[in-house]
């Protein structure tokens, strides 16, 4: 038995190579008529965090993300629950962060801003 809020939400995500991918910001469950709800994915990103504060912050964050990063960034990053390999202090996943768009913002900042700073 698992308490999703205690055991999953806000836990550190770690990819198959040990790279930290961020924290779990949301949990996606499927409601079923013939049984209890089933967890299908976890969500990561600013849009999900903004959703915790209400509809307006989520709409603003979604708008900003889509303007800066394009349509692909107008939705939260979802990681299938089936990729979760271990739930402990961290959530260990059987996925590589390089196969996701989770680090796109960091890569953009590194390439276009930080690399232009002398001595950086």
PyMOL commands that place a pseudoatom at each C-alpha (Angstrom):
pseudoatom trace, name=CA, resn=UNK, resi=1, chain=A, elem=C, hetatm=0, pos=[0.000, 0.000, 0.000]
pseudoatom trace, name=CA, resn=UNK, resi=2, chain=A, elem=C, hetatm=0, pos=[1.266, 3.469, -0.885]
pseudoatom trace, name=CA, resn=UNK, resi=3, chain=A, elem=C, hetatm=0, pos=[0.196, 6.975, 0.127]
pseudoatom trace, name=CA, resn=UNK, resi=4, chain=A, elem=C, hetatm=0, pos=[0.677, 8.875, -3.154]
pseudoatom trace, name=CA, resn=UNK, resi=5, chain=A, elem=C, hetatm=0, pos=[0.878, 12.324, -1.615]
pseudoatom trace, name=CA, resn=UNK, resi=6, chain=A, elem=C, hetatm=0, pos=[3.405, 11.302, 1.012]
pseudoatom trace, name=CA, resn=UNK, resi=7, chain=A, elem=C, hetatm=0, pos=[5.419, 8.804, -1.033]
pseudoatom trace, name=CA, resn=UNK, resi=8, chain=A, elem=C, hetatm=0, pos=[5.418, 10.373, -4.517]
pseudoatom trace, name=CA, resn=UNK, resi=9, chain=A, elem=C, hetatm=0, pos=[4.488, 14.070, -4.683]
pseudoatom trace, name=CA, resn=UNK, resi=10, chain=A, elem=C, hetatm=0, pos=[7.491, 16.422, -4.435]
pseudoatom trace, name=CA, resn=UNK, resi=11, chain=A, elem=C, hetatm=0, pos=[9.988, 13.529, -4.504]
pseudoatom trace, name=CA, resn=UNK, resi=12, chain=A, elem=C, hetatm=0, pos=[13.183, 13.831, -6.528]
pseudoatom trace, name=CA, resn=UNK, resi=13, chain=A, elem=C, hetatm=0, pos=[13.127, 12.080, -9.924]
pseudoatom trace, name=CA, resn=UNK, resi=14, chain=A, elem=C, hetatm=0, pos=[16.299, 10.236, -10.908]
pseudoatom trace, name=CA, resn=UNK, resi=15, chain=A, elem=C, hetatm=0, pos=[16.805, 8.823, -14.398]
pseudoatom trace, name=CA, resn=UNK, resi=16, chain=A, elem=C, hetatm=0, pos=[18.361, 5.442, -15.228]
pseudoatom trace, name=CA, resn=UNK, resi=17, chain=A, elem=C, hetatm=0, pos=[21.845, 7.020, -15.230]
pseudoatom trace, name=CA, resn=UNK, resi=18, chain=A, elem=C, hetatm=0, pos=[21.473, 8.678, -11.824]
pseudoatom trace, name=CA, resn=UNK, resi=19, chain=A, elem=C, hetatm=0, pos=[20.791, 12.175, -13.224]
pseudoatom trace, name=CA, resn=UNK, resi=20, chain=A, elem=C, hetatm=0, pos=[18.375, 14.258, -11.168]
pseudoatom trace, name=CA, resn=UNK, resi=21, chain=A, elem=C, hetatm=0, pos=[15.431, 15.312, -13.353]
pseudoatom trace, name=CA, resn=UNK, resi=22, chain=A, elem=C, hetatm=0, pos=[13.469, 17.580, -11.032]
pseudoatom trace, name=CA, resn=UNK, resi=23, chain=A, elem=C, hetatm=0, pos=[10.684, 16.859, -8.583]
pseudoatom trace, name=CA, resn=UNK, resi=24, chain=A, elem=C, hetatm=0, pos=[7.275, 15.275, -9.020]
pseudoatom trace, name=CA, resn=UNK, resi=25, chain=A, elem=C, hetatm=0, pos=[4.860, 18.204, -9.336]
pseudoatom trace, name=CA, resn=UNK, resi=26, chain=A, elem=C, hetatm=0, pos=[1.702, 16.282, -10.174]
pseudoatom trace, name=CA, resn=UNK, resi=27, chain=A, elem=C, hetatm=0, pos=[0.129, 12.847, -10.362]
pseudoatom trace, name=CA, resn=UNK, resi=28, chain=A, elem=C, hetatm=0, pos=[-2.167, 11.772, -13.207]
pseudoatom trace, name=CA, resn=UNK, resi=29, chain=A, elem=C, hetatm=0, pos=[-4.770, 9.123, -12.397]
pseudoatom trace, name=CA, resn=UNK, resi=30, chain=A, elem=C, hetatm=0, pos=[-7.275, 7.373, -14.611]
pseudoatom trace, name=CA, resn=UNK, resi=31, chain=A, elem=C, hetatm=0, pos=[-10.761, 6.960, -13.207]
pseudoatom trace, name=CA, resn=UNK, resi=32, chain=A, elem=C, hetatm=0, pos=[-12.265, 3.576, -14.013]
pseudoatom trace, name=CA, resn=UNK, resi=33, chain=A, elem=C, hetatm=0, pos=[-15.857, 2.375, -13.645]
pseudoatom trace, name=CA, resn=UNK, resi=34, chain=A, elem=C, hetatm=0, pos=[-14.855, -1.193, -12.835]
pseudoatom trace, name=CA, resn=UNK, resi=35, chain=A, elem=C, hetatm=0, pos=[-12.185, -0.510, -10.234]
pseudoatom trace, name=CA, resn=UNK, resi=36, chain=A, elem=C, hetatm=0, pos=[-10.239, 1.994, -8.204]
pseudoatom trace, name=CA, resn=UNK, resi=37, chain=A, elem=C, hetatm=0, pos=[-8.368, 4.873, -9.884]
pseudoatom trace, name=CA, resn=UNK, resi=38, chain=A, elem=C, hetatm=0, pos=[-5.071, 3.891, -11.513]
pseudoatom trace, name=CA, resn=UNK, resi=39, chain=A, elem=C, hetatm=0, pos=[-1.949, 6.076, -11.611]
pseudoatom trace, name=CA, resn=UNK, resi=40, chain=A, elem=C, hetatm=0, pos=[-0.865, 6.487, -15.238]
pseudoatom trace, name=CA, resn=UNK, resi=41, chain=A, elem=C, hetatm=0, pos=[1.772, 9.244, -15.121]
pseudoatom trace, name=CA, resn=UNK, resi=42, chain=A, elem=C, hetatm=0, pos=[3.644, 11.788, -13.084]
pseudoatom trace, name=CA, resn=UNK, resi=43, chain=A, elem=C, hetatm=0, pos=[4.002, 15.394, -14.186]
pseudoatom trace, name=CA, resn=UNK, resi=44, chain=A, elem=C, hetatm=0, pos=[6.984, 17.707, -13.934]
pseudoatom trace, name=CA, resn=UNK, resi=45, chain=A, elem=C, hetatm=0, pos=[7.331, 21.409, -14.605]
pseudoatom trace, name=CA, resn=UNK, resi=46, chain=A, elem=C, hetatm=0, pos=[6.317, 24.984, -13.913]
pseudoatom trace, name=CA, resn=UNK, resi=47, chain=A, elem=C, hetatm=0, pos=[2.856, 24.598, -15.439]
pseudoatom trace, name=CA, resn=UNK, resi=48, chain=A, elem=C, hetatm=0, pos=[1.972, 21.899, -12.912]
pseudoatom trace, name=CA, resn=UNK, resi=49, chain=A, elem=C, hetatm=0, pos=[3.389, 23.931, -10.040]
pseudoatom trace, name=CA, resn=UNK, resi=50, chain=A, elem=C, hetatm=0, pos=[1.369, 26.970, -11.167]
pseudoatom trace, name=CA, resn=UNK, resi=51, chain=A, elem=C, hetatm=0, pos=[-1.766, 24.810, -11.252]
pseudoatom trace, name=CA, resn=UNK, resi=52, chain=A, elem=C, hetatm=0, pos=[-1.430, 24.392, -7.494]
pseudoatom trace, name=CA, resn=UNK, resi=53, chain=A, elem=C, hetatm=0, pos=[-2.028, 28.148, -7.112]
pseudoatom trace, name=CA, resn=UNK, resi=54, chain=A, elem=C, hetatm=0, pos=[-5.133, 28.265, -9.285]
pseudoatom trace, name=CA, resn=UNK, resi=55, chain=A, elem=C, hetatm=0, pos=[-6.364, 28.649, -12.830]
pseudoatom trace, name=CA, resn=UNK, resi=56, chain=A, elem=C, hetatm=0, pos=[-4.947, 32.128, -13.530]
pseudoatom trace, name=CA, resn=UNK, resi=57, chain=A, elem=C, hetatm=0, pos=[-1.357, 31.294, -12.557]
pseudoatom trace, name=CA, resn=UNK, resi=58, chain=A, elem=C, hetatm=0, pos=[-1.597, 28.099, -14.634]
pseudoatom trace, name=CA, resn=UNK, resi=59, chain=A, elem=C, hetatm=0, pos=[-2.942, 29.986, -17.674]
pseudoatom trace, name=CA, resn=UNK, resi=60, chain=A, elem=C, hetatm=0, pos=[-0.251, 32.658, -17.393]
pseudoatom trace, name=CA, resn=UNK, resi=61, chain=A, elem=C, hetatm=0, pos=[2.533, 30.088, -17.014]
pseudoatom trace, name=CA, resn=UNK, resi=62, chain=A, elem=C, hetatm=0, pos=[1.178, 28.041, -19.930]
pseudoatom trace, name=CA, resn=UNK, resi=63, chain=A, elem=C, hetatm=0, pos=[1.027, 31.159, -22.122]
pseudoatom trace, name=CA, resn=UNK, resi=64, chain=A, elem=C, hetatm=0, pos=[4.567, 32.184, -21.190]
pseudoatom trace, name=CA, resn=UNK, resi=65, chain=A, elem=C, hetatm=0, pos=[5.988, 28.689, -21.716]
pseudoatom trace, name=CA, resn=UNK, resi=66, chain=A, elem=C, hetatm=0, pos=[4.369, 28.379, -25.151]
pseudoatom trace, name=CA, resn=UNK, resi=67, chain=A, elem=C, hetatm=0, pos=[5.602, 31.833, -26.216]
pseudoatom trace, name=CA, resn=UNK, resi=68, chain=A, elem=C, hetatm=0, pos=[9.167, 31.156, -25.105]
pseudoatom trace, name=CA, resn=UNK, resi=69, chain=A, elem=C, hetatm=0, pos=[9.458, 27.469, -25.912]
pseudoatom trace, name=CA, resn=UNK, resi=70, chain=A, elem=C, hetatm=0, pos=[6.828, 26.729, -28.541]
pseudoatom trace, name=CA, resn=UNK, resi=71, chain=A, elem=C, hetatm=0, pos=[3.831, 24.423, -28.544]
pseudoatom trace, name=CA, resn=UNK, resi=72, chain=A, elem=C, hetatm=0, pos=[5.744, 21.463, -27.091]
pseudoatom trace, name=CA, resn=UNK, resi=73, chain=A, elem=C, hetatm=0, pos=[6.206, 23.410, -23.852]
pseudoatom trace, name=CA, resn=UNK, resi=74, chain=A, elem=C, hetatm=0, pos=[2.547, 24.425, -23.490]
pseudoatom trace, name=CA, resn=UNK, resi=75, chain=A, elem=C, hetatm=0, pos=[1.819, 21.152, -21.689]
pseudoatom trace, name=CA, resn=UNK, resi=76, chain=A, elem=C, hetatm=0, pos=[3.388, 19.646, -18.568]
pseudoatom trace, name=CA, resn=UNK, resi=77, chain=A, elem=C, hetatm=0, pos=[6.104, 17.053, -19.033]
pseudoatom trace, name=CA, resn=UNK, resi=78, chain=A, elem=C, hetatm=0, pos=[4.580, 13.637, -18.349]
pseudoatom trace, name=CA, resn=UNK, resi=79, chain=A, elem=C, hetatm=0, pos=[6.492, 10.532, -17.434]
pseudoatom trace, name=CA, resn=UNK, resi=80, chain=A, elem=C, hetatm=0, pos=[4.604, 7.242, -17.622]
pseudoatom trace, name=CA, resn=UNK, resi=81, chain=A, elem=C, hetatm=0, pos=[4.089, 5.555, -14.263]
pseudoatom trace, name=CA, resn=UNK, resi=82, chain=A, elem=C, hetatm=0, pos=[5.245, 2.306, -15.870]
pseudoatom trace, name=CA, resn=UNK, resi=83, chain=A, elem=C, hetatm=0, pos=[8.787, 3.750, -15.995]
pseudoatom trace, name=CA, resn=UNK, resi=84, chain=A, elem=C, hetatm=0, pos=[8.960, 4.079, -12.188]
pseudoatom trace, name=CA, resn=UNK, resi=85, chain=A, elem=C, hetatm=0, pos=[11.369, 1.391, -10.927]
pseudoatom trace, name=CA, resn=UNK, resi=86, chain=A, elem=C, hetatm=0, pos=[11.716, 2.298, -7.263]
pseudoatom trace, name=CA, resn=UNK, resi=87, chain=A, elem=C, hetatm=0, pos=[9.869, 4.530, -4.816]
pseudoatom trace, name=CA, resn=UNK, resi=88, chain=A, elem=C, hetatm=0, pos=[12.104, 5.448, -1.908]
pseudoatom trace, name=CA, resn=UNK, resi=89, chain=A, elem=C, hetatm=0, pos=[13.787, 8.666, -0.898]
pseudoatom trace, name=CA, resn=UNK, resi=90, chain=A, elem=C, hetatm=0, pos=[13.875, 9.364, -4.668]
pseudoatom trace, name=CA, resn=UNK, resi=91, chain=A, elem=C, hetatm=0, pos=[11.731, 8.042, -7.511]
pseudoatom trace, name=CA, resn=UNK, resi=92, chain=A, elem=C, hetatm=0, pos=[14.035, 6.053, -9.759]
pseudoatom trace, name=CA, resn=UNK, resi=93, chain=A, elem=C, hetatm=0, pos=[12.923, 5.843, -13.385]
pseudoatom trace, name=CA, resn=UNK, resi=94, chain=A, elem=C, hetatm=0, pos=[13.785, 3.550, -16.252]
pseudoatom trace, name=CA, resn=UNK, resi=95, chain=A, elem=C, hetatm=0, pos=[14.107, 6.482, -18.660]
pseudoatom trace, name=CA, resn=UNK, resi=96, chain=A, elem=C, hetatm=0, pos=[16.983, 8.775, -19.616]
pseudoatom trace, name=CA, resn=UNK, resi=97, chain=A, elem=C, hetatm=0, pos=[16.463, 12.508, -19.111]
pseudoatom trace, name=CA, resn=UNK, resi=98, chain=A, elem=C, hetatm=0, pos=[18.077, 13.043, -22.530]
pseudoatom trace, name=CA, resn=UNK, resi=99, chain=A, elem=C, hetatm=0, pos=[15.069, 11.265, -24.088]
pseudoatom trace, name=CA, resn=UNK, resi=100, chain=A, elem=C, hetatm=0, pos=[12.701, 13.880, -22.619]
pseudoatom trace, name=CA, resn=UNK, resi=101, chain=A, elem=C, hetatm=0, pos=[12.220, 17.640, -23.004]
pseudoatom trace, name=CA, resn=UNK, resi=102, chain=A, elem=C, hetatm=0, pos=[12.575, 18.244, -19.272]
pseudoatom trace, name=CA, resn=UNK, resi=103, chain=A, elem=C, hetatm=0, pos=[15.995, 19.923, -19.534]
pseudoatom trace, name=CA, resn=UNK, resi=104, chain=A, elem=C, hetatm=0, pos=[15.184, 22.017, -22.637]
pseudoatom trace, name=CA, resn=UNK, resi=105, chain=A, elem=C, hetatm=0, pos=[15.049, 25.248, -20.619]
pseudoatom trace, name=CA, resn=UNK, resi=106, chain=A, elem=C, hetatm=0, pos=[18.368, 24.548, -18.931]
pseudoatom trace, name=CA, resn=UNK, resi=107, chain=A, elem=C, hetatm=0, pos=[19.970, 23.702, -22.272]
pseudoatom trace, name=CA, resn=UNK, resi=108, chain=A, elem=C, hetatm=0, pos=[18.575, 26.895, -23.837]
pseudoatom trace, name=CA, resn=UNK, resi=109, chain=A, elem=C, hetatm=0, pos=[19.876, 29.050, -20.972]
pseudoatom trace, name=CA, resn=UNK, resi=110, chain=A, elem=C, hetatm=0, pos=[23.295, 27.364, -21.061]
pseudoatom trace, name=CA, resn=UNK, resi=111, chain=A, elem=C, hetatm=0, pos=[23.656, 27.777, -24.842]
pseudoatom trace, name=CA, resn=UNK, resi=112, chain=A, elem=C, hetatm=0, pos=[22.242, 31.288, -25.254]
pseudoatom trace, name=CA, resn=UNK, resi=113, chain=A, elem=C, hetatm=0, pos=[22.917, 33.079, -21.966]
pseudoatom trace, name=CA, resn=UNK, resi=114, chain=A, elem=C, hetatm=0, pos=[25.505, 31.436, -19.714]
pseudoatom trace, name=CA, resn=UNK, resi=115, chain=A, elem=C, hetatm=0, pos=[27.904, 30.631, -22.567]
pseudoatom trace, name=CA, resn=UNK, resi=116, chain=A, elem=C, hetatm=0, pos=[28.022, 34.352, -23.450]
pseudoatom trace, name=CA, resn=UNK, resi=117, chain=A, elem=C, hetatm=0, pos=[29.178, 35.374, -19.971]
pseudoatom trace, name=CA, resn=UNK, resi=118, chain=A, elem=C, hetatm=0, pos=[32.948, 35.886, -19.895]
pseudoatom trace, name=CA, resn=UNK, resi=119, chain=A, elem=C, hetatm=0, pos=[34.614, 33.340, -17.630]
pseudoatom trace, name=CA, resn=UNK, resi=120, chain=A, elem=C, hetatm=0, pos=[31.498, 31.186, -17.312]
for i in range(1, 120): cmd.bond("trace and resi %d" % i, "trace and resi %d" % (i + 1))
show_as sticks, trace
zoom trace
